[in-house]
Amino acid sequence: MRGIAVSRAQRGRALLAGIVAYTDVVSRAIGEALNFLPTTMSAAPVPQHAKRGLIVFCAEQGFAGAFSEHVFEAAGGDLQGAVILLAGTRGAAVAAERGIKPAWATAMTTHVEGIAVFANRLAEALYRFVAQGAIATGDIVFSRSVPGGLRIDRHSLLPLDLGRFTRPTGKEPPLIELAPDLLLDQLAAEYVYAQLCEAAMHAFVAENEARVSAMMAARNNTDKKLAVLLQRERQLRQEEITTEIIELAAGAEALQGNRGG
């Protein structure tokens, strides 16, 4: 099981670079599309009491330690009153234990090849809640593998802040066949999809690495307990041998005394 987790984590890390590169391409395309629109254009204002959506990536399978618990702790008090979209079967079980009720939950893919389909399903659910007016803003919360362990990452997904994209200068604008606002809408949807793919892949890698760490810790703990038990066995055996020697010596002395008497 540990070998499978290692293999999946390695495969996920190998594909992450491609997803990040794809996100960068879409980001640059959005920046170029913005040049066709007024420079003052930004994200639409969000109502003060807008309903917050949280997309939470948790563990799909067991033997991953406190993986899901750490994600929920990072979300903190924002879980109360938020519309929660939860990925991960094991995470759903932990949520139920904590009294957290997601508005939508799905199984997390267990293979890297399923990340694209999974992200599509998640995006469809997100847009459905947005269309219904149930969500006005949305954050994603997921684990990321970093040197020395895992880190919980959280950032805004909706509404899209157009100010984060750089408008290129000093170059010919690209030829487009769509109206600029329609082009920007489609690129924005592609960017959200890319962000979901990236978050899902990070969570996939992090979960498998957490599983490897948990299983190694369990193995080390078992080895330590076994060493303690073996040491205790040797001590008890030594005490038993010592007791037997004392009893034999006492018996020999008693026998010799009886003969001398």
N, C-alpha and C positions, 0 to 999 in steps of 0.2 A: 504493500500500500504506500509505503514511503517512497519507493522507487517510482510509482505512478505519479505521485504528487510532484516529485522532482522533475520528471519528464514534462508534465503539464506546465509547470512554472517556467521551465526553460523555453518551451514552445511559445508560451504567451509573451515572454520578454523579447523573443526574436521578432514577433509580429508587432510589438508596440511601436517600434521605430516607424513602420509603414503607416500606422494609424496617425501618429503625431505628424508625419510628413503630409498626410492627406489633410489634416486639420489646418496646417500652415498654408496649403494651397488654397483651401476655401477661404481662409482669413484674408489672404492677399487679393483674392477675387472680390470679396466684399469691399475691401478698400478701394479697388479700382471702380467698382460699381457705384460707390459713394460719390465719385467725382462727377457723375451724371446728375447728382441731386444737390440741393442747396447745402452749403457748408455748415449751416446752423442746424441741420437735421440731426436728431438724436432719438433715443428711445422715448416712447410715449410715456407721459407721467403716470405713475401708479397711484391709485387711490390710497388714502392714508390707512384705511382699514381693509385693505385688499386681503383676500384669502391666500395664505401661503401654502405652496405645495413643496413637499420634501420627497425627493427620490433617494431612497436609502438602499445601498448595496450591502447585503449581509451574506452570511455563509449559506451555501447550498447543502453541504454535507457536514457530518460530525467530525470529531477528532481534530478540530481546529482551535482548541483552547477557547479563550474568551473573545474570539474574533468578532462575533455579532454584538456582544456586550459593549465592546469598545466603540463600535459605530454608534450605538444608541446613546452612550454617554457623551460622545462628541456632539450629537444633535441636541442634547440637553433639554431644557425647558421648551424649546421650539416644537417639540413633538406634540405638546398639548395644544389642541386647536388647529393643528396643521392637517392638510390633506396629504396623507402618507401613501406613496407608491413604493412598495417594498419588493425587493428582489432577493430571493434566497429562501428555500424551504426551511432550513434550520433557523434562519433569522426570524421567520414567521412564528416558529415555535417559541423562540426566546421572547418575541414581542407579546405573545399571548401570556406568557409567564409574568411579564411586566405590566400587563393590563393595557398594552398599546394596541389599538385597533386600526390597522391600515385600511384605507378606502379601496385599495387595489393591491393585490399581491400575485407574484408569479414565481415560478422556479427559475433559478439562475442556471445558465447553461453550464454543462460540465466539460465541454470541449471547446477549444479555441475556434473550431470551424463553425460553431453555432453563435458566435458573438454578433455577427451582422444581423442574423434573423432575430436574435434576442433584442438587439437595439431597436430594430424596426417595430417589434411588438411593444416595447416600452414607449417609443415615440408616439405610436398610435394611441396608447392609453393616455399619455400626457396631453396630447392635442384634444382628445375627447373631453377630458376634464376642463381644459381651457375653453373649448367651444360651449360647454354647458355653463360656463361662468363660475365653476367651482374653484378654479385656480386662476389667480392673476399674476402671481410671482412664483418662481420655482427655483429651488436650490438642489444641488446634488451632493450627497455625502457618501464617500467611499474610502476604502483603505488603499494606500499606496506603499509599495515596497521601497524602502530606503536603506542605505548602509547601516547595519546594526539593528534592523528591525522593521516595524511598520509604522506608518503615519496616517492619521485620518485627515483627508483632504475635503474641504467644503468650499464651493463657490457658486455664484449665481449663474443660472442658466436662462431664465426668463424673468422679465423681458430682456431682449438682447440689447446690450449697451453698445451702440454703434460707435461711441467715442473710443473704444478700445482698439478699433481697427485703423491702421495708418493709411491715409490717402496718398498714393504715390504722386510725386511731382517730377516735372522735367522729362516726361516721356509721353509718347503718343497714346491717346486713349484707345482701348480695344474696340473692335467693331462688334456691335451687338445687334441682335435681331428681335429682342424683346423690349418692351417698355421698361425703363430703368426701375420703376417701383416694383413691377412684377419680377424682374430679374433679381432685385434685392430680396424680395420675399422668398424666392426659391433658394437663393444662396443662404439666407438665414436658416431656412429649414434644413438645408444640407449641413450647416455648421452645428446646429443642435444635434443632428444625427451623429456627426463626427464626435462631438463631445460625449454623447452617450456611449458610443463605441469605445472611446478612450477610457472613460470611467469604468465601463464593464470589464475591459481588459486588465486595467490596473487592479480591480477588485478580484478578478479571476486569478491573477498571478499572486496577489497578496494572500488570498485564501489558501492556495496550495503551499505557499511558503510557510504560512502559519501552521498548516497541518504537518509539514516536515519538522518544524521547530517543536511542536507539541509532542510528536511521536518520539523525537530524539530526547526531549526532556523526560518523557515517560520511560524510555529505555534506560536513561541514566539513573532515574529515580529507582527503577527496578533493580539495576545493577548495584546501587548503593545499599538498598534494603537487603538484597541477597548477600552482599559482603558482610553486613551487620549480622545477619542470621547465621552465616557460616562462622563468623567469629564467636558468636554466642554458643554455637554448637560445639566449637573446639573448647571453649571455656568450660561448658557443662561436662564434656567428655573428660577433660583434664581433672575437674573436680571429682567426677565419678571414679576415675582411676586412682586419684589420691585417697579417696575414701576407702576404696577396696584395699589399697596397700596398707593403710592404717589398720583396717580391720584384720588383715592377714598378720601384720606384725603383732597386734594385740593378742590374736589367737595363738600365735607361736609363743609369745611370752607366757601366756596363761598355761599352755601345754607344758612348757619347760618348767614352770613353777610347780605344777602338779607332779611331775616326775621327780623333781628335787625333794618335794615333801614326802 
